[in-house]
Amino acid sequence: MTLTTSSPKAGKASTPADTEPSAVTVAELVGTTLASLGVGHVFGVVGSGNFVVTNALRRAGVPFTAARHEGGAATMADAYGRMSGKVGIATTHQGCGLTNAVTGIGEAAKSRTPMIVVTADTPASATRSNFNIDQDALAVSVGGVAERVHSAETAAADTVRAYRTAVNQRRTVVLSLPTDIQGEWVAERNNPAPLDPPQRVRPPEAAVSQLAGLLQSAKRPVFVAGRGGREAGPEIAALAESVGALLATSAVAHGLFNGNPYNLGISGGFSSPFTAETIAEADLIVGWGCALNMWTMRHGSLIGDSTTVVQVDLEDSALGANRPIDLGILGDCAETAVAVLKEVQSAGYGATGLRTLEMAQGIAEHARWNSVDTEDISTDETIDPRVLTRELDRILPTNRIVSVDSGNFMGYPSTYLSVPDEYGFCFTQAFQSIGLGLSTAIGAAVARPDRLPVLGTGDGGFLMAISELETAVREGIPLVVIVYNDSAYGAEVHHFDADDADLEVVRFPTTDIASIASGYGAAAVTVQRPEDLARVKEWLAGPRKAPLVIDARIASDGGAWWLAEAFKGH
């Protein structure tokens, strides 16, 4: 937020004598137009430039959450959109308000989250304004789409265009509202009708036949669904059952096939040894809306030398972008799965493939890290992060929504905390920025108030974003925050080839995070051994009117297994 003096047109201007009684300002028109289109929630930090449009959204019935930092607001809107299926809005002041939000905008843009950042902008004539930056270029530089309100006459159409781009193209749009145009008056107009859902892209018939043929020839097929396959779970699962394929997901789509006995879980760095070995033995891998990048395929180690690779995606530019593929299919995942299933059924084909009772038993016993035996590395003053997370998985209600910050610790909440479905796991990791976790958890909690929100974060990321703990306290969000506290930026400590003197820049004195959290008004407990988790049970049994912060003093894991895999490629 900025402490500024409003320009005459930054707020609501006086109505001219010749204006129609029903006239509204452009800022108000933009707010009501977005509301009528069906945006779900607004997150923001309000300054003079975005005061009127934010309140117009509120008056039109769109709920608002005041964040403590614009970066937090952008990440909250991103997480909200991922978990709710509705368009989230972040709102910022011009210039510095927008620059504060850039990392969150970049994460959303790189994740292709349909989201709109409604930001004020300086008038075109204000070339000497301290707030004057090239906001369009800034948005584009991090992968967003730059849109703006050009005039009072085009304001409604400009706003609808921004919304259509966000929804139909799955893009993060930065909609700039110059403050001089915001204050202009326009006749109140009828609200636009809600837009029809985007039309699904049907795959080419030749490609459908080609994939059907490959499936009929395969003996060990594995399907890996990513972000683009999250809306096609039943269709992908039905095809897999028909052709004898096992199922897996990228980290972002974790939970999509829960309950299926042939679900291997997460493919990639988070895979258990059993899952990684099984995927690597596949003779056909089909990526459904999945980038098949270095994370999901462990730098290609999960793809055998003779494995056929197929990729299904809505975007032509995504096909083969990360590795060579044998077949790329441009089409909607659900439409493609349905079409291929029809083709194989018409051919009278059906196969058991890898779907045997022995495989189902192996998956049940070995595919999850919770069932993998590990040595307890706890000390008198620290707890093994695996022991900690296993116990929390047992204690916390199963109807949860887990968010994960970035860092050396992140494999533990991602793999040891079970989730009910694909809307139980929020993974804002496209930008690989630490410090997004707390805001992610808040946005996810707003999207799914029926579930217990749980955050896994490191001490570095939590302290970087701790101002938003006040937001969670103020909003009364019953959030469980697990801080994996190793008093360091653990990734750098464990995975850089450096001596102790150099590593002093990423090591810190132990911080009493529980005491700090208490100062914000949260419930807090320091955990050094399993019996310390009794306080968690007490909080769960209570009214849960404030967040619970668990300051977990974790033992050194010598470098997380998943991050060791990632650093092989650097």
Secondary structure, DSSP 8 states (H G I E B T S, - for coil): -------TTTS-----TTS-TT-EEHHHHHHHHHHHHT--EEEE---GGGHHHHHHHHHTT--EEE-SSHHHHHHHHHHHHHHHSS-EEEEE-TTHHHHHTHHHHHHHHHTT--EEEEEEE--TT-TT-TT---HHHHHHHTT-EEEE---TTTHHHHHHHHHHHHHHTT-EEEEEEEHHHHT-EE------------------HHHHHHHHHHHHH-SSEEEEE-GGGGGGHHHHHHHHHHHT-EEEE-STTTTTTTT-TTEEEE-STT--HHHHHHHHT-SEEEEES----TTTTGGGTTS-TT-EEEEEES-GGGTTSSS--SEEEES-HHHHHHHHHHHHHHTT----TT--HHHHHHHHHHSSGGGS-------SS-B-HHHHHHHHHHHS-SSEEEEE--STTTHHHHHHS--SSGGGEE---SS--TT-HHHHHHHHHHH-TTSEEEEEEEHHHHHHTTHHHHHHHHTT---EEEEEE-SB-HHHHHHS---HHHHGGGB-----HHHHHHHHT-EEEEESSGGGGHHHHHHHHS---S-EEEEEEB---SS-HHHHHHHTT-
